[in-house]
Amino acid sequence: MSELRYDGRVAIVTGAGHGLGRRHALELAARGAKVVVNDLGGDRAGAGASAGPAQEVVEEIRKNGGEAVADPGNVADADGAAGIVRTAIDAFGKVDIVVNNAGILRDKSFKNMTAEEFDSVVAVHLRGSFLVSSAAWPHLREQGYGRIVNTSSPAGLFGNFGQANYATVKMGLVGFTKTLAHEGAKYNIKANAIAPVAWTRMTEDLLPADFADKLGVEQVTPLVAYLAHEENPDSGEVYTVGGGRVAKIFVAEGPGWGSKETLSVESVRDNWAAINAGEPLTVFKNVGEQMGPLIQHLTS
């Protein structure tokens, strides 16, 4: 089988100074992509800034014969996000791939979480993904090609104690991804999301230490690289990945229950089992499809 290459493609990887982002940048560059390595250089809580981490990855890419430039911009800042895309245009003339990977953690139980701790996580993960994608979007539309990979999380899909802020943004990225997929379809822009499980400085307090080797970042990057490739046929999907396992995550709807009579509290109670039935499940591609059963119920 032929090797998947990215020759002639330009990729932006945010949060690429460490962990997953670093591995993504190295892999894309090794396969021919010209890479903008973005990293603010702060700690995992978002404090501090340094151009060092991004530059170190760039030097590693160049040492291996690849092409890359560093960008220390803050994805949560509109000017910083626009500057990341401008770095790609100035250095390489275009942008084809955006991997939104930058993130921070401010974990705390909900009763103790402050608005600042909530907002700061929203700013980097969700606002940052929006701002960088928004800055790249006109270029992707004009050239009729683009690949966007957003980084969700099992914590967003299924919830996790102490991560109300993180879970909120990670599920928000699912809706963001699906919407970009719809709006980008006629311009050959595909957007997908991953929900990775990997041992990094972000997760070292959450995952058992003896899983560090089994959950290496190298087990996540191949999915990201494929979703960023021109051969990837799918868009608007979410995949969990980690430890050598990849699976598609579905947002699905059960058969439900309906009545021609106006709903009452009692009718909801009396039909609670039917409302919660899990089979058969239906996976809808868009809001229009999801409205279908309701329209049928109202008109039948």
SULRA-V602690 format. One line per field, one symbol per residue. ss: DSSP state (2 for helix, 1 for strand, 0 for the rest). phi: phi as a letter, one per 20 degrees, with the letter a starting at -180 (. if undefined). Layout:
ss: ???
phi: ???
This chain:
ss: 000000000111100000222222222222000111110000000000000222222222222000111110000002222222222222220000111100000001022200222222222222222222222222222220011111100222220000122222222222222222222222201111111100000000000022200000022222222220000000000111110011111001100000000000222222022220000001100022222222222220
phi: .ffeccgnedddceleeblgfffgffffffdofeceedafneefenenabfggffffgffffgenedacebefeffdgffffffffgfffecnabdccdecfacccfaggfdfefffffffgfffefffffffffeggffffemaacccddeagfffcnbgncgfffffffgfffgfffffffegfdlddcccdcecbecffdfeddgffegffdfffedggfgfffeefffedbmdccebrmndcbeedeccffmbbcfefgcgfffgfdffffegecfecdeebfgfffgffffffde
